[in-house]
Amino acid sequence: MIIVNLDEKLKEKNMTVTELSEKVGITIANISILKNNKAKAIRFSTLDAICEVLECQPGDILLYIEEDK
């Protein structure tokens, strides 16, 4: 399972979901969907914008966790 871990980076940058939304150019609702791991997909352009704003690499916010089988 892929987890989007925005909380740590937002805290690290002292940034709110609203601020990230404005800087990335997507809705607060879509940021919340990503933040709450409800997203089924993410566009590379969105990931690129988030990484640019948060000054991070994709691997800093995307985590792979093996599911129990």
N, CA and C of each residue as an Amber inpcrd file, in Angstrom:
protein
   207
   0.8420000  -1.1630000   0.0000000   0.0000000   0.0000000   0.0000000
   0.8970000   1.2380000   0.0000000   0.5280000   2.2230000  -0.7820000
   1.2450000   3.4920000  -0.8340000   0.5440000   4.4810000   0.0940000
   1.2950000   5.1180000   0.9490000   0.7900000   6.1080000   1.8910000
   1.3480000   7.4780000   1.5000000   0.4980000   8.4880000   1.4720000
   0.9430000   9.8660000   1.2450000   1.1080000  10.5040000   2.6170000
   2.3350000  10.8240000   2.9540000   2.6610000  11.3370000   4.2810000
   2.9680000  12.8320000   4.2120000   1.9190000  13.6460000   4.1110000
   2.1140000  15.0920000   4.0130000   2.2490000  15.7610000   5.3780000
   1.6990000  15.1530000   6.4160000   1.6840000  15.7820000   7.7400000
   3.0650000  16.2340000   8.2030000   4.0410000  15.3350000   8.1230000
   5.3890000  15.6600000   8.6080000   6.0000000  16.8220000   7.8430000
   5.8670000  16.7900000   6.5250000   6.4570000  17.8600000   5.7080000
   5.7560000  19.1920000   5.9460000   4.4340000  19.1560000   6.1180000
   3.7070000  20.3890000   6.4000000   4.1570000  20.9710000   7.7430000
   4.3010000  20.1180000   8.7460000   4.7740000  20.5820000  10.0600000
   6.1940000  21.1280000   9.9610000   7.0300000  20.4040000   9.2160000
   8.4340000  20.8050000   9.0380000   8.5240000  22.1900000   8.4050000
   7.6480000  22.4720000   7.4560000   7.6570000  23.7530000   6.7340000
   6.7530000  24.7940000   7.3950000   6.1140000  24.4090000   8.5180000
   5.2050000  25.3170000   9.2150000   4.1200000  25.8340000   8.2660000
   3.5070000  24.9150000   7.5230000   2.5560000  25.2600000   6.4770000
   1.2300000  24.5460000   6.7330000   0.1480000  25.2240000   6.4250000
  -1.1750000  24.6300000   6.5700000  -1.6030000  23.9880000   5.2580000
  -2.6440000  23.1810000   5.3280000  -3.2210000  22.5770000   4.1220000
  -3.7040000  23.6780000   3.1810000  -4.2770000  24.7330000   3.7520000
  -4.7650000  25.8570000   2.9410000  -3.6240000  26.5180000   2.1830000
  -2.5070000  26.7670000   2.8640000  -1.3490000  27.3780000   2.2110000
  -0.8100000  26.4880000   1.1030000  -0.6970000  25.1900000   1.3820000
  -0.2050000  24.2500000   0.3640000  -1.1360000  24.2490000  -0.8370000
  -2.4220000  24.2240000  -0.5790000  -3.4230000  24.2360000  -1.6440000
  -3.2420000  25.4490000  -2.5520000  -3.0930000  26.6180000  -1.9380000
  -2.9280000  27.8570000  -2.7120000  -1.6410000  27.8460000  -3.5250000
  -0.5510000  27.3760000  -2.9300000   0.7500000  27.3870000  -3.6100000
   0.8440000  26.3350000  -4.7140000   0.1540000  25.2000000  -4.5220000
   0.2040000  24.1240000  -5.5130000  -0.8290000  24.3590000  -6.6180000
  -1.9270000  25.0230000  -6.2610000  -2.9580000  25.3080000  -7.2540000
  -4.0010000  24.2120000  -7.3760000  -4.2180000  23.4540000  -6.3040000
  -5.3120000  22.4810000  -6.2910000  -6.1790000  22.7500000  -5.0580000
  -7.3670000  22.2100000  -5.0650000  -8.3160000  22.5210000  -4.0010000
  -7.8850000  21.9330000  -2.6570000  -8.3890000  22.5560000  -1.6070000
  -8.1520000  22.0460000  -0.2550000  -8.7100000  20.6310000  -0.1470000
  -9.8590000  20.4010000  -0.7760000 -10.4690000  19.0660000  -0.7430000
  -9.5280000  18.0250000  -1.3340000  -8.8760000  18.3370000  -2.4440000
  -7.9560000  17.3790000  -3.0650000  -6.6940000  17.1700000  -2.2300000
  -6.1940000  18.2260000  -1.5980000  -5.0550000  18.0660000  -0.6870000
  -5.4700000  17.1720000   0.4780000  -6.6730000  17.3840000   0.9940000
  -7.1690000  16.5720000   2.1180000  -7.3230000  15.1090000   1.7270000
  -7.7850000  14.8530000   0.5130000  -7.9040000  13.4730000   0.0200000
  -6.5280000  12.8100000   0.0040000  -5.5230000  13.5310000  -0.4630000
  -4.1590000  12.9930000  -0.4610000  -3.6660000  12.7890000   0.9710000
  -3.8500000  13.8070000   1.7930000  -3.3580000  13.7870000   3.1760000
  -3.9830000  12.6640000   3.9900000  -5.2460000  12.3520000   3.7080000
  -5.9630000  11.3230000   4.4650000  -5.9060000   9.9440000   3.8010000
  -5.0300000   9.8190000   2.8020000  -4.8170000   8.5420000   2.0960000
  -6.0860000   7.9690000   1.4920000  -6.9220000   8.8390000   0.9360000
  -8.1470000   8.4130000   0.2610000  -7.9800000   8.4470000  -1.2580000
  -6.8450000   8.9610000  -1.7360000  -6.6050000   9.1000000  -3.1710000
  -6.3120000   7.7490000  -3.8110000  -6.8350000   7.5590000  -5.0060000
  -6.5670000   6.3520000  -5.7850000  -5.3920000   6.5730000  -6.7360000
  -5.0940000   7.8500000  -7.0130000  -4.0180000   8.1920000  -7.9460000
  -3.5710000   9.6200000  -7.6750000  -2.4050000   9.9620000  -8.2010000
  -1.9130000  11.3370000  -8.1380000  -1.2150000  11.6350000  -9.4610000
  -1.4940000  12.7820000 -10.0110000  -0.8350000  13.1890000 -11.2560000
   0.6190000  13.5560000 -10.9500000   1.4970000  13.2270000 -11.8830000
   2.8950000  13.6000000 -11.7010000   3.0380000  15.1140000 -11.5980000
   2.2210000  15.8650000 -12.3240000   2.2990000  17.3280000 -12.2540000
   1.9300000  17.8260000 -10.8590000   0.9700000  17.1760000 -10.2190000
   0.5920000  17.5380000  -8.8460000   1.7110000  17.1700000  -7.8860000
   2.2460000  15.9690000  -8.0230000   3.3540000  15.5290000  -7.1800000
   4.5550000  16.4550000  -7.3480000   4.8320000  16.8420000  -8.5840000
   5.9300000  17.7570000  -8.8770000   5.7200000  19.0950000  -8.1690000
   4.5050000  19.6300000  -8.2470000   4.2010000  20.9240000  -7.6170000
   4.3130000  20.8320000  -6.0980000   3.8080000  19.7400000  -5.5180000
   3.8950000  19.5570000  -4.0640000   5.3630000  19.4870000  -3.6340000
   6.1530000  18.7160000  -4.3680000   7.5810000  18.5860000  -4.0270000
   8.3130000  19.9130000  -4.1770000   7.9410000  20.6910000  -5.1760000
   8.5730000  22.0030000  -5.3690000   8.2520000  22.9220000  -4.1940000
   6.9810000  22.9820000  -3.8110000   6.5570000  23.8550000  -2.7160000
   7.1560000  23.4090000  -1.3840000   7.1620000  22.0950000  -1.1340000
   7.6640000  21.5800000   0.1440000   9.1760000  21.3470000   0.1380000
   9.8110000  21.6010000  -1.0190000  11.2550000  21.4190000  -1.1800000
  11.6780000  20.0290000  -0.7220000  11.0540000  19.0140000  -1.3510000
  11.3390000  17.6330000  -0.9720000  11.3480000  16.7360000  -2.2070000
  11.6790000  15.4970000  -2.0040000  11.6560000  14.4830000  -3.0430000
  10.3550000  13.6740000  -2.9050000   9.8760000  13.0550000  -3.9930000
   8.6710000  12.2360000  -3.8920000   8.7560000  11.1800000  -2.7880000
   9.9230000  10.5930000  -2.6080000  10.1050000   9.5760000  -1.5760000
   9.9930000  10.1200000  -0.1540000  10.0410000  11.4410000  -0.0180000
   9.8720000  12.0470000   1.3020000   8.4100000  12.0580000   1.7340000
   7.4990000  11.9730000   0.7690000   6.0740000  12.0200000   1.1210000
   5.3040000  10.7720000   0.6930000   5.8980000   9.9460000  -0.1700000
   5.2460000   8.7010000  -0.5770000   5.9540000   7.5280000   0.0810000
   5.2040000   6.7470000   0.8300000   5.7760000   5.6010000   1.5350000
   5.0770000   4.3230000   1.0920000   5.8340000   3.2450000   0.9680000
   5.2700000   1.9370000   0.6560000   5.2350000   1.1220000   1.9380000
   4.0630000   0.6060000   2.2650000   3.9020000  -0.2690000   3.4360000
   3.2920000  -1.5690000   2.9510000   3.9690000  -2.6590000   3.2180000
   3.4800000  -3.9710000   2.7970000   2.2300000  -4.3240000   3.5980000
   1.2020000  -4.7520000   2.8820000  -0.0370000  -5.1480000   3.5310000
   0.0620000  -6.5920000   3.9850000  -0.5790000  -6.8990000   5.1030000
  -0.6640000  -8.2830000   5.5650000  -1.5250000  -9.0610000   4.5980000
  -1.0800000 -10.2640000   4.2920000  -1.8400000 -11.0770000   3.3300000
  -2.4990000 -12.2360000   4.0120000
